[in-house]
Amino acid sequence: MKTEGILTGCDEPHEWMLKIWWHYYSQTNTYPVAFCDFGMSKSARIWCEKRGTIIDPKVPQNIPVPKEDVDPKLWIEWEQTYTDIIWTSRQVWFQKPYAITQSPFDKTIWLDLDTFVIKPLTPLMEASDESGLAMCRCYDKSIFNSGVISFQTKLPLIQEWADTTTTTTHKFIGDQDVLNYLIQTQNFPIKDMPTIFNRRFQHGITDDTFIIHFSGAFKKEMFEKIYSPNFQ
């Protein structure tokens, strides 16, 4: 029987999301969880070890490339969209493809830490059975969002995502762009999932929503304003 589980990742600046993420996930699901250490503090790592396993991603040196190795036309565009925080964010984003190749499960769901899981994820776990990969599109429908990914860990495309990342961080702003490039150029038969499995909070939550995704800026303010129970 294939093993099934959840994969997520965290660095120290985002540790404030760990407990609330776990709170919602564990209310509705019992899949084992593996936490990827993207630069957590010792206390956060110990907290995660009590609730799951730890993965230390094997990321090649100089990934991503520094700003000076990026075409100025690109980095100007990136900074206009994300401000100069983009260079710190890329350090975390580009660890994801390598972490995903190290999933300890045969079938895995990757969940960004800024998600609330509010329903059992069995339908999403089963969604990768068809082609090996299932995702939801971004709100503008043009590309797939890598914040929630259901995948077969041994799918060749998963390893290719990491391999391609190693040579293209000077061209792509983040991990999501690399993956979409591969999906498009290979015409990969991805399972296109409805947005109830990756629903942006800003677009309203429907009764059939499985996962709320607080993508974008001001997520901490949204977390604290709308969901503020005491977590342990």
C-alpha positions in Angstrom: 0.0 0.0 0.0 1.3 3.5 -0.9 2.1 5.8 2.0 0.3 9.1 2.1 1.1 12.3 3.9 1.4 16.1 4.1 4.4 18.2 3.4 4.9 21.9 4.4 7.9 24.1 5.1 8.8 27.0 7.4 11.6 29.5 8.1 12.1 31.6 11.2 10.2 34.7 10.0 7.1 32.7 9.4 7.1 30.6 12.5 4.1 32.6 13.8 2.0 30.6 11.3 3.0 27.1 12.5 0.5 26.7 15.4 -2.5 28.1 13.6 -1.7 26.0 10.5 -1.5 22.9 12.7 -4.7 23.9 14.6 -6.8 23.9 11.5 -5.1 21.0 9.8 -5.4 18.6 12.8 -9.0 19.4 13.4 -10.0 17.7 10.1 -7.2 15.4 9.1 -4.9 12.6 10.4 -2.4 12.2 7.6 1.2 12.3 8.9 3.0 15.5 8.4 6.6 16.2 7.4 8.0 19.7 8.1 10.7 21.1 5.9 13.2 23.2 7.8 13.8 26.2 5.6 15.7 27.9 8.4 13.6 27.5 11.6 14.7 28.4 15.1 15.6 25.5 17.4 12.4 25.9 19.4 10.2 25.7 16.3 12.1 22.7 15.1 11.5 20.9 18.4 7.8 21.9 18.2 7.6 20.3 14.7 9.4 17.2 15.8 6.7 16.5 18.4 4.0 16.5 15.7 5.7 15.0 12.7 9.1 14.4 11.0 11.7 16.9 9.9 13.2 17.2 6.4 16.4 19.2 5.8 16.2 20.1 2.1 19.3 19.4 0.1 19.6 22.6 -1.9 22.6 23.2 -4.2 24.9 26.1 -3.4 24.1 29.5 -4.9 20.4 28.8 -5.3 18.9 31.1 -6.0 21.4 33.3 -7.8 22.0 36.7 -6.3 20.4 39.9 -7.7 23.5 40.9 -9.6 23.2 37.7 -11.7 19.7 38.6 -12.8 19.0 40.7 -15.9 18.2 44.2 -14.6 15.1 44.4 -16.7 13.8 41.4 -14.8 14.7 42.5 -11.3 13.3 45.9 -11.8 10.0 44.3 -12.8 10.1 41.9 -9.9 10.8 44.7 -7.4 8.0 46.8 -8.8 5.6 43.9 -8.1 7.0 42.6 -4.8 9.3 45.4 -3.5 12.9 44.5 -2.6 11.6 41.9 -0.2 11.5 39.6 -3.2 15.2 38.7 -2.7 14.6 37.4 0.8 11.4 35.6 -0.4 13.3 33.8 -3.2 15.6 32.3 -0.7 12.7 30.3 0.8 10.6 29.8 -2.4 13.4 28.0 -4.2 13.9 25.5 -1.5 10.5 24.0 -2.2 11.3 21.9 -5.3 14.2 20.2 -3.6 12.2 19.6 -0.4 9.4 18.1 -2.4 11.7 15.5 -4.0 12.6 14.4 -0.5 9.0 13.7 0.6 8.9 10.5 2.8 5.5 9.6 1.4 4.6 7.9 -1.9 1.6 10.2 -2.3 2.0 13.7 -1.0 0.1 17.0 -0.6 2.3 20.0 -0.3 0.6 22.9 1.6 2.1 26.3 2.0 2.1 27.4 5.6 -0.3 30.3 4.9 -3.2 27.9 4.4 -6.1 26.8 6.6 -7.3 23.3 6.0 -11.0 23.1 7.0 -12.1 19.8 5.5 -10.7 16.3 5.1 -8.2 16.2 2.2 -9.0 12.7 0.9 -10.4 13.9 -2.4 -7.2 16.0 -3.0 -4.9 13.1 -2.0 -6.7 10.9 -4.5 -6.6 13.5 -7.3 -3.0 12.7 -8.2 -3.9 9.1 -9.1 -4.9 10.1 -12.6 -1.7 11.8 -13.9 0.5 12.0 -10.9 0.0 15.8 -10.4 -3.1 17.8 -9.4 -3.2 21.6 -8.7 -5.5 24.6 -8.8 -5.1 27.5 -11.1 -4.3 31.0 -9.9 -7.1 33.5 -9.6 -6.5 34.8 -13.1 -6.6 31.2 -14.5 -3.4 31.6 -16.5 -1.1 29.5 -14.5 -1.2 26.9 -11.7 -0.6 27.9 -8.1 2.1 25.9 -6.3 0.8 26.7 -2.8 -1.2 23.5 -2.8 0.1 20.5 -4.8 -1.1 16.9 -4.8 1.5 14.6 -6.4 3.0 11.2 -6.7 6.5 11.6 -5.3 8.2 9.5 -7.9 6.7 11.3 -10.8 9.6 12.3 -13.1 8.3 15.8 -13.4 8.9 16.4 -9.7 12.7 15.6 -10.0 12.8 17.6 -13.2 11.3 20.6 -11.3 14.3 20.5 -8.9 16.8 19.9 -11.7 15.5 22.8 -13.8 15.4 25.1 -10.8 19.2 24.6 -10.4 19.9 26.2 -13.7 17.1 28.8 -14.1 16.7 30.9 -11.0 18.2 33.8 -13.0 15.2 33.7 -15.3 12.3 32.8 -13.0 11.0 34.8 -10.0 10.0 31.8 -8.0 9.4 28.0 -7.8 5.9 28.3 -9.2 7.1 29.9 -12.4 9.6 27.1 -13.0 6.9 24.4 -12.5 4.5 26.1 -14.8 7.2 26.4 -17.5 7.7 22.6 -17.4 3.9 21.9 -17.4 3.4 24.2 -20.4 6.5 23.1 -22.5 5.8 19.4 -21.9 2.0 19.8 -22.3 1.8 17.8 -19.1 -1.7 16.3 -18.4 -2.1 17.9 -15.0 -5.3 17.3 -13.1 -6.9 20.8 -13.0 -8.6 21.0 -9.6 -11.5 23.4 -8.6 -10.5 26.4 -6.5 -12.3 25.0 -3.5 -9.0 23.2 -2.8 -6.9 26.4 -2.9 -9.3 29.3 -2.3 -7.9 32.7 -1.8 -9.3 34.4 1.3 -9.7 37.7 -0.6 -12.1 36.1 -3.0 -14.6 34.9 -0.4 -15.0 31.5 1.2 -17.8 29.2 0.0 -19.4 26.4 2.0 -17.6 23.7 -0.1 -14.1 25.2 0.4 -11.5 22.7 1.6 -8.4 25.0 1.9 -8.3 28.7 2.5 -5.1 30.3 1.1 -3.9 33.7 2.6 -1.6 34.4 -0.3 -0.2 37.9 -0.8 0.6 40.8 1.5 -0.9 41.6 4.9 -1.6 37.9 5.7 -0.6 38.3 9.3 -3.1 41.1 9.8 -5.8 38.9 8.2 -4.9 35.9 10.4 -5.1 38.0 13.6 -8.2 39.8 12.7 -10.3 36.9 11.6 -8.9 33.8 13.4 -7.5 34.6 16.8 -7.9 31.6 19.2 -5.2 30.8 21.6 -2.8 28.1 20.3 -0.4 25.9 22.1 
